[in-house]
Amino acid sequence: MEAAPSIGLHCPHPERIRTPDSACESVRAAVNAIIGSDGGTGGVSEAERRAIQLANFSNWEHEDARLLVYMRQMYIDVGLVERLPIDEDKLLSFLLRIYAGYNQVPFHNFRHCFMVTQMTYSIIWLGNLHAICSDSELVALLTAAVCHDLDHPGLSNYYQRLAATKIASSYSASPLESHHAATALAVLSDPACDILASLTAETRSGVEGAIQRLILATDMAHHAEILAEFEAAVEAGQFSLQDLSDCSADSRELLLRIVLKTADVSNEARPVATAERWIDCLLAEFFAEARLEQESDISPLPFMNPALVRKAVSQQQFIGGIVLPLSLALARVLPRTETDIVQPVKRQLEFYTRLVEDEEREAAVAEED
């Protein structure tokens, strides 16, 4: 994969969205203070370790430094630090570099990175994947989640292509996802951040390839294709509910793609109070892009156009058309996600369906008046 282009080549005002060095240093100091506290526990209590395994976890009550410490704990608790092994200083340097690499945009920011990583981690526990997958597969999955939107400028592939940005011309397909993957590998190539340093050259190459493919799978342009491939594999009996370790490596990676894709849209599986704030963040990013596109004589996509978007309708369509089918597919192979992910998603769909019905009734009454 090619080296990642500078963000200045695909974002009109990169200086406005970069995470300032001062913020990074402040977070670094706070992380070190947390890790050094509590008598060698790494700053994470047993209650916190259990909490970050749950699919209903919310980021909003925690500072960035605490979320970084939780991400560090995830690598420890799935056994990667001990078994791979991963040098803990390199792991911390890697996560701090990742923090600096996420931009201060409304949605595709570090906190979104955390939420996707946390849901991936939750699914690992729900599906017992830490006992089924190899360490190479686990480190690829968790690291792909951490890096899946790295250096996102808050502007979609649609904008990249129509604005003829450098990033769009640098990659023949999935420009942003290709950029995220290339940026991730660039971070891993730094010896100070190289959490894959203990791997043989052959194993490392395989892990890096898996990280790339997993990140590329988050491009929604390929959503229907990947979901259809997974459902066909399930129908063909490629996944044994008794022992997933008997599946082929290709089948397991297909499952991991579905895991990451589910985690990427997992806000709708969380409590409404948590999800609603994320929806507002996403719409803020969409609407900012629409304004920029209108200034550049580009027609915004309907679901980004503030003149056309109705929040409840948008959520009803997104949950019903994307999130629920994806969650149901995952639950066919990892049944424990039915209770923790599928049922909450169904409740969210019911919630927004009621809102849409209420809005339509109110509109009908107003029209009669």
C-alpha positions in Angstrom: 0.0 0.0 0.0 1.2 3.5 -0.9 2.4 6.0 1.8 -0.5 8.1 3.2 -0.8 11.5 1.6 -0.8 14.5 3.9 -4.2 15.5 5.3 -3.7 19.0 3.9 -4.2 17.5 0.4 -7.7 16.3 1.1 -9.0 18.8 3.8 -9.4 22.5 3.0 -8.3 23.6 6.5 -6.2 20.9 8.2 -4.8 23.3 10.8 -8.3 23.7 12.2 -8.9 20.0 12.9 -5.5 18.7 14.0 -5.3 17.6 17.6 -2.9 20.2 19.1 0.4 19.1 20.6 -0.6 20.7 23.9 -3.7 18.5 24.1 -1.6 15.4 23.3 1.0 16.3 26.0 -1.8 16.9 28.5 -3.4 13.5 27.7 0.0 11.8 27.9 0.6 13.2 31.4 -2.8 12.2 32.5 -2.5 8.6 31.1 0.9 8.2 32.9 -0.6 9.4 36.1 -3.5 7.0 35.9 -1.4 4.0 35.0 1.0 4.8 37.8 -1.7 4.9 40.4 -3.7 2.3 42.3 -0.8 0.1 43.4 0.2 -1.6 40.2 -3.3 -2.3 38.8 -2.5 -0.1 35.7 -5.2 2.4 36.8 -8.1 0.1 35.9 -10.2 -1.5 38.6 -11.9 -4.8 38.4 -15.2 -3.1 38.1 -13.9 -1.0 35.2 -12.5 -4.1 33.4 -15.9 -5.7 33.6 -17.7 -2.5 32.4 -15.6 -2.2 29.2 -16.6 -5.7 28.2 -20.3 -4.6 28.1 -22.0 -3.7 24.8 -23.9 -0.8 26.6 -20.8 1.0 27.7 -20.8 4.8 27.2 -17.8 7.0 26.5 -19.5 10.3 27.5 -18.7 10.0 31.3 -15.0 9.6 30.7 -12.0 11.8 29.8 -9.9 10.9 26.8 -7.0 9.8 29.0 -9.2 7.3 30.8 -10.4 5.9 27.5 -6.8 5.5 26.3 -6.0 3.6 29.5 -9.1 1.3 28.9 -7.8 0.6 25.3 -4.4 -0.4 26.7 -6.2 -2.7 29.1 -8.1 -4.4 26.3 -4.8 -5.5 24.7 -3.7 -6.8 28.1 -6.9 -8.6 29.0 -7.3 -10.5 25.8 -3.8 -11.8 26.4 -1.9 -10.2 23.6 0.6 -8.3 25.8 1.6 -11.6 27.4 1.3 -14.1 24.6 2.3 -12.2 21.4 4.1 -10.6 23.3 3.7 -6.8 23.1 6.1 -4.5 24.9 4.0 -2.3 27.2 6.0 0.9 26.5 5.5 0.4 22.8 1.8 -0.2 23.3 1.4 3.0 25.2 3.4 4.9 22.6 1.3 3.4 19.9 -2.0 4.4 21.5 -0.7 7.9 22.2 0.4 8.3 18.6 -3.1 7.0 17.5 -4.7 9.6 19.8 -2.7 12.4 18.1 -3.6 11.0 14.7 -7.3 11.4 15.1 -8.6 14.8 14.2 -10.9 17.1 16.0 -13.9 16.6 13.8 -17.5 16.1 15.0 -17.9 12.4 14.5 -14.9 10.5 13.1 -12.7 11.4 16.0 -10.8 9.6 18.8 -13.9 9.0 20.8 -15.5 7.2 17.8 -12.3 5.2 17.6 -12.7 4.2 21.2 -16.4 3.3 20.8 -15.7 1.1 17.8 -12.7 -0.5 19.6 -14.8 -1.1 22.8 -17.6 -2.7 20.9 -15.1 -4.9 19.0 -13.7 -5.9 22.4 -17.2 -6.6 23.8 -17.9 -8.9 20.8 -14.6 -10.7 21.4 -15.8 -11.6 24.9 -19.4 -12.3 23.9 -18.2 -14.6 21.1 -15.3 -16.1 23.1 -13.1 -15.1 20.2 -10.1 -14.6 22.5 -10.2 -18.4 22.9 -11.0 -19.2 19.3 -8.9 -16.9 17.2 -5.2 -16.9 16.9 -3.2 -14.2 18.5 -2.4 -12.9 15.0 -6.1 -12.6 14.2 -6.9 -10.9 17.5 -4.2 -8.3 17.2 -5.2 -7.6 13.7 -8.9 -7.2 14.7 -8.2 -5.0 17.7 -5.6 -2.9 15.9 -7.9 -2.5 12.9 -10.6 -1.2 15.2 -8.2 1.3 16.8 -7.0 2.6 13.5 -10.1 2.2 11.3 -10.7 6.0 10.9 -7.2 7.2 11.6 -6.6 10.8 10.2 -10.2 11.1 9.0 -10.8 14.7 7.8 -14.5 14.6 8.5 -15.2 14.6 4.7 -16.5 11.5 3.0 -15.3 9.5 0.0 -18.0 11.3 -2.0 -16.4 14.6 -1.3 -12.9 13.3 -1.9 -13.8 12.1 -5.4 -15.9 15.0 -6.6 -13.5 17.6 -5.2 -10.7 15.7 -7.0 -8.5 15.6 -3.9 -5.0 14.1 -3.7 -6.3 11.2 -1.6 -8.9 10.3 -4.2 -6.2 10.2 -6.9 -3.9 8.3 -4.7 -6.1 5.2 -4.3 -8.2 3.5 -7.0 -10.9 2.4 -4.5 -12.0 3.2 -1.0 -9.8 6.4 -0.7 -10.4 7.2 2.9 -10.2 3.6 4.1 -7.0 3.1 2.1 -5.7 6.2 3.7 -6.6 5.0 7.2 -4.8 1.7 6.6 -1.7 3.3 5.2 -1.5 5.7 8.1 -1.9 2.8 10.5 1.0 0.9 9.0 3.1 4.1 9.0 2.6 4.3 12.8 3.4 0.7 13.2 6.6 1.1 11.2 8.0 3.5 13.9 10.1 1.3 16.3 8.8 3.2 19.3 5.2 2.3 18.4 5.8 -1.1 16.9 3.5 -3.4 18.8 4.2 -6.1 16.2 7.9 -6.1 16.8 8.0 -9.6 18.3 6.4 -11.3 15.2 8.4 -13.1 12.5 8.5 -11.3 9.2 6.1 -13.8 7.7 3.6 -13.5 10.5 3.9 -9.7 10.6 3.2 -9.5 6.9 0.0 -11.6 7.4 -1.1 -9.4 10.3 -0.5 -6.2 8.4 -2.4 -7.5 5.4 -5.3 -8.5 7.7 -5.4 -5.0 9.3 -5.6 -3.5 5.8 -8.4 -5.8 4.7 -10.4 -5.3 7.8 -10.2 -1.5 7.6 -11.1 -1.6 3.9 -14.2 -3.6 4.8 -15.6 -0.6 6.7 -16.2 1.2 3.4 -20.0 1.3 3.3 -19.8 1.2 -0.5 -19.0 -2.5 -0.2 -21.4 -3.2 2.7 -24.0 -5.1 0.7 -21.4 -7.2 -1.0 -19.6 -8.2 2.2 -22.9 -8.9 4.1 -24.1 -11.1 1.2 -20.8 -13.0 1.2 -21.0 -13.6 4.9 -24.7 -14.8 4.7 -23.8 -17.1 1.9 -21.0 -18.6 3.9 -23.3 -19.1 6.9 -25.8 -20.9 4.6 -23.0 -23.0 3.2 -22.1 -24.3 6.7 -18.7 -22.6 6.8 -19.1 -21.7 10.4 -19.4 -24.4 13.1 -21.5 -23.2 16.0 -19.8 -25.9 18.1 -16.3 -24.9 17.4 -15.4 -21.8 15.3 -11.7 -22.8 15.6 -12.5 -25.5 13.0 -13.4 -22.9 10.4 -10.9 -22.0 7.7 -8.7 -18.9 8.1 -10.6 -17.2 5.3 -13.9 -17.9 7.0 -12.7 -16.6 10.3 -11.4 -13.4 8.6 -14.8 -12.9 7.0 -16.3 -13.2 10.4 -13.9 -10.6 11.8 -14.9 -8.2 9.0 -18.5 -8.6 10.1 -17.4 -8.0 13.7 -15.6 -4.8 12.9 -18.4 -3.6 10.6 -21.0 -4.2 13.4 -18.8 -2.4 15.9 -18.5 0.5 13.4 -22.3 1.2 13.5 -22.8 0.0 17.1 -24.0 3.3 18.6 -27.5 2.1 17.8 -27.0 -0.9 20.0 -26.3 1.4 23.0 -28.8 3.2 25.3 -30.7 6.0 23.6 -29.0 8.7 25.8 -25.6 7.5 24.5 -26.6 7.0 20.9 -28.5 10.3 20.5 -25.4 12.4 21.2 -23.5 10.4 18.6 -26.3 10.9 16.1 -26.0 14.6 16.6 -22.3 14.5 16.1 -22.7 12.6 12.9 -25.3 15.0 11.5 -23.1 17.9 12.5 -20.3 16.4 10.4 -22.6 15.6 7.5 -24.1 19.1 7.5 -20.6 20.7 7.6 -19.6 18.7 4.5 -22.9 19.6 2.7 -22.1 23.3 3.3 -18.6 22.9 2.0 -19.9 21.0 -1.1 -22.5 23.7 -1.8 -19.8 26.3 -1.7 -17.8 24.2 -4.2 -20.8 23.7 -6.5 -21.1 20.0 -5.5 -24.6 18.6 -4.8 -24.6 17.1 -1.3 -25.9 13.6 -0.8 -29.5 13.6 0.3 -28.7 12.0 3.7 -26.2 14.8 4.4 -28.3 17.7 3.2 -29.8 19.6 6.2 -32.7 20.8 4.0 -33.7 17.2 3.4 -32.7 15.2 6.5 -35.3 14.3 9.1 -33.4 12.8 12.0 -36.0 10.2 13.1 -36.6 9.1 9.5 -32.9 8.9 8.8 -32.3 6.7 11.9 -35.3 4.5 11.1 -33.9 3.8 7.6 -30.3 3.4 8.8 -31.1 1.0 11.6 -33.7 -1.0 9.6 -31.6 -1.1 6.4 -28.0 -1.4 7.7 -27.6 -2.0 11.5 -30.3 -4.6 12.2 -29.5 -6.9 9.2 -25.8 -6.7 10.0 -26.5 -7.5 13.7 -28.8 -10.4 12.9 -26.2 -11.9 10.5 -23.5 -11.7 13.2 -25.9 -13.3 15.8 -26.3 -16.4 13.5 -22.6 -17.2 14.2 -22.2 -15.6 17.6 -25.5 -16.3 19.3 -24.7 -14.4 22.5 -24.8 -11.1 20.6 -28.6 -11.6 20.2 -29.3 -10.3 23.7 -26.5 -7.7 23.9 -26.7 -6.2 20.4 -29.7 -7.4 18.4 -32.3 -6.8 21.0 -31.1 -3.2 21.8 -30.9 -2.5 18.1 -34.5 -3.6 17.7 -35.6 -1.4 20.6 -33.8 1.6 18.9 -35.7 0.8 15.7 -39.0 0.7 17.5 -38.1 4.0 19.2 -37.4 5.9 16.0 -40.4 4.2 14.2 -42.7 5.7 16.9 -41.0 9.1 16.5 -41.6 9.0 12.7 -45.3 8.0 13.3 -45.7 10.8 15.8 -44.2 13.3 13.4 -46.4 12.2 10.6 -49.5 12.4 12.7 -48.5 15.9 13.8 -47.8 16.9 10.2 -51.2 15.6 9.2 -53.0 17.5 11.9 -51.2 20.7 11.0 -52.1 20.2 7.3 -55.8 19.9 8.2 -55.6 23.1 10.2 
